[in-house]
Amino acid sequence: MAAAGAVALGNTQCHPAIMRRVQQADSRAVPYHGVWVWQFSIDGSAAEIIETLAAYGLSAIVKTHDGIEWMAKYDDVEGAIAGPDEVAVMAAIFEEAGVPFHAWAVVTGADPVREAQMAAAVLQAGARSLTLDLEPGDGFWQGTADDARRFGQELRLRDELARIDVSIDPRPWKMLDIPLPEFAEFADGIRPQMYWDLFNDAEHVKAYSYFGFTPPDGEITPEFLVDTTAEVLRPFDRWILPIGFGAPDDAGAWDRFAVRCREQQMPEVSVWRYGVTTGDGFQSLATSPP
């Protein structure tokens, strides 16, 4: 009998993470760069988003819930996600138009079991993957490491092989306040939020230097963030799937960002978010496929 937490593969025993990689290899045979969607009432209608992403050959990463609240509580438009039924409808609409449908949600740890149930329901309703936004602060993660383990156990009991990613603020001092090791244990990828324009000031230069990463020429560039984040996250042995800044001051920064991600063997890039991303951002993703 296979050991607890492992899955038999032929005559071997494999950790579930290995089995997931084998299974997910097929679905990732034609990977897509992605665009994050926050609220339809703010970013744009589903029809508009679908038309744009289909034209550029990109996938959608749509927010479905926040803690234990479905997005319809905050997103006052027809079709807003109010539960698994709406997830299923949206997934079908996006997929029929040729836009792969992924989901994301804020995880708080306030009620790990219920949050795990909601996460599993989103996946079962048709989302290709679910990304968990794991950040410290009010309205975000408030739980403990035990809560993180409980959430992961409950979620994997309901769906052992689904693709789960974790989105984080990759600044080293921010990572100290989240239970990333516990989430990485049951996750497949880590999506670091690399917002170079927001981080490019003297305080960030000083903070990064304190943690042993001195920015060249005193600037937080896309290349610096990609290289630093790769070094920090590589020990977790999970896909690193960077999120770029949708409206950079320098439009050419997107091309540099995409090139550096490829050089660091990061298989997919996404952009935060549809409502602020310029045509340059969409075009850069479209012309530099995974």
N, C-alpha and C positions, 0 to 999 in steps of 0.2 A: 504494500500500500504506500502511495506517495506520502511524503511528510506533510504535516500541516502547513498550509500556505504555499505549497508547491503543486505543480501540475505535471502529470506523466507525459513524456514525449518519447514514444518508442520504448526503449529500455532505459531511459534516463529520467531524471527528475529535474524539472526546470522551475526556477522562480517565475511567478506569474508575469513579472515584467518582461522576461524573455519571451514567453508565449505571446504576450501582447505585441511585441515587436515583430514577431513572425507573422501574426495575423494582420497587423496593420500595414505590413510591407505592401500587400496587394492594394489597399486603399490609397497608399501614398505613391503608387506607381506613376500617377500623373498628379503630382502635388500642385497646389495653387498658393500664390501669395494671397494674403487676406486683408480685409478692411473691417474695422470694428464699427459697430452700430450701437449707440447708446439708447436714445429714445427716438421713435419715429416722429413724435411731435416736434422734435428739435433738429434731428439730423435730416429728415426728409421722409417722404412716404415710402412704403415698401416697393411700390411700383417704380418710383424714381430710382431708388437704390438698385433694384434688380436690373433696370435698363442700363445704368452706368457700369455696374460690375460685369454684366454679361459682355458689354462692348470691350472692356479691358481684359477679360479673361481672369477675373479675380473671384475669390470666395468671400462670403459674408460671415462675420462673427457677431451674432446678435444677442443683446442682453435679454435674458429671460426672467431673472429674479434677483432679489437683493436680500440676503439673509433668508428669512422665511416669508417674504412678501413677493408676490408676482409683480411684474413690471406694470401691469394695468393700474396699480395703485398710484403710479407716478406719471404714467404716459397716457394722457387723456385723448386718445384717438381710437377710431374704429380699427379693430384688429390687433390692438395691443395685447401682449401676452398676459393672459389671466389664468393660465393653467396648461396642462399637457395638451388639451384639445387645440388650443391656439398655436402651441408649438408645432403640432402635427400639420396644421393648415399652412403655417408659414414655411415649414420645411418643404412641403410639397410644392408650394408656389415658387420658391427659390430654385429648387432642384429641377422642376419642369422647365425653367427658363435657362438652365445650364449653369446656375450659380450654386456651388456647393454651400450647404447650410451648416454652420457651426454655431455653438451657443457659448455664452459666458454669464457668470454670476458672481456677485460678491459673497464671500463666505465670512461669517462672523464668529462662529463657535458658540453662539448663545444657546443653540439647541442642535447639537451635532446630529442627532438621529433624524430629526425632521428635515434638516438641511440635506442630509444624505438621501433621504427619500425623494425630495424635490429634485435633486441632481439626477438621480436614477430615472425619475419620470421624464425629465427632459431628454435624456439619451434614448429612452425607450420610445419616445414620441417621434424620433427621426433625426435628431441632431447627430451629425457625424462625429462630433467631439464636444466636450464641455471644458471650458477654461475657468478656473477658479481664481478670482481676483483676491490675492492674499496680501493685504497691506495693513500696517499698524495705524491706529488713530480712531477717532470718533466715527462711528458709522461703518467701521471696517472690523478687522479681527480683534476680538476681545477675549478669546478663549485661551486655554492653556495647551501645553504640549499633549496632555492626556486627551483633551477635547479633539485635537487634531488627529490623534491615533484613532479615537472612537469614530470620528467622521469617516476616516479612510476605511476602517474595518466595515462599517455599515454600508458604505457605498460599494465596496468591492464584493460584499456578500450579495448585493443586488445585481451587480454587473461586473464580473471579474475581468472581462476582456475589453471593455469600452476604452476609448482613448480619452484620457484625462490630462490636461495641462494645467500649470499653475502660473499665473501672471504676478510678477513682483516688481517692486521698486529696487533696482539693482545697486543703488548706492550702498556701499558696505555698511555704513552706520545704520541704515534703515533695515537691513537684513538681520541685524541683531535682535530686532523686536518681533520677529515672526518665527513660527516653528517650521522653517523650510525643510530641515531634515526629515521631519515626520511626514510632511506632505510629499516630498520627493520619493518616499518609500512606496507610495501607491500611485504616483503620477508617472506620465510618460515623457512629458516635455516641460521646460521652464521658459516662460515668455517674459523676458526682461523689458521694462519700459525705458527705452533709451531716448530721452528727450533733451538732446544736446543744447538747444537754444535756451531752455529753461534752466539748465545746470551751469551754463557758461558765465560764471561770475567769480569774484575773488574768494568768496566764502567757500564755494565748492572746490576751487583749486586748492585752498588750504586744507579742507577736509579730506580730499582724496590723497593729498600729500601725506597727511597724518597717518593714513592707512597704508602707506607705502607705494602709492601710485602717483607719481609726479607728472602732471600734464605737460607735454612739450610746449615750449613757448608760452606757458601760462594760460592755455586755452583748453576748454572742454570741447573737443571736436567729435564728430561721429566716429572717426577711426579710434580715438582714445577710448570712447565708451565701449566700442565693440571689443577691442583688445583686452581692456580691463575686465569687462564682464565675462569674457570667455575664460580668463584665468581664474576668476572667483567661482564660477559655476561648474567648470569642467570636472572637479572632483565628485559631483553628484551623479555623473554618468547618465545624464538624460539629454534628450534633444534640447538644444538652445535655439529658441525661435524668437528672434528679436522683434520688438515693436518700435517703429520709428515715429518721429514727430511729423504730424500732418501738414503743418504750415511753417516750415523753416524760413528764416530770414533770407538765406541763400538757397535758391532753388536747386543749384548744383550739388548741394549737400546730400540730396537723396541718392544721386548716382554714386557718390563716394561711399555712402552708407551701405548701399546694396553690394558694391564691389567688395568692401571689407568683410561683410557678412559671408559672402561666398568664399573669400580667402580663408576665413576662420571655420569653414565647413559647417555653417549654420544653414540648414536645409530650406527653411521658409522664413519669409519676412512679412510682417503685417504693419498696418498704419493706423494710428489713433488720430482721428476717427473720421467717419464719412462726412460729417457736417462741417469740418474745417479743412479737410485735405484739398489741396489745389490740384489742378489738372496735371501739373508737373509731377506730383507724387504718384498719381495713378499711372501716368505714362512711364515713369521710371520702373514701377513694378511690372508693368506689362512688357517692357522691352528687356527685362532682366529676369527671365523665368527661373523658378527654383532649379 
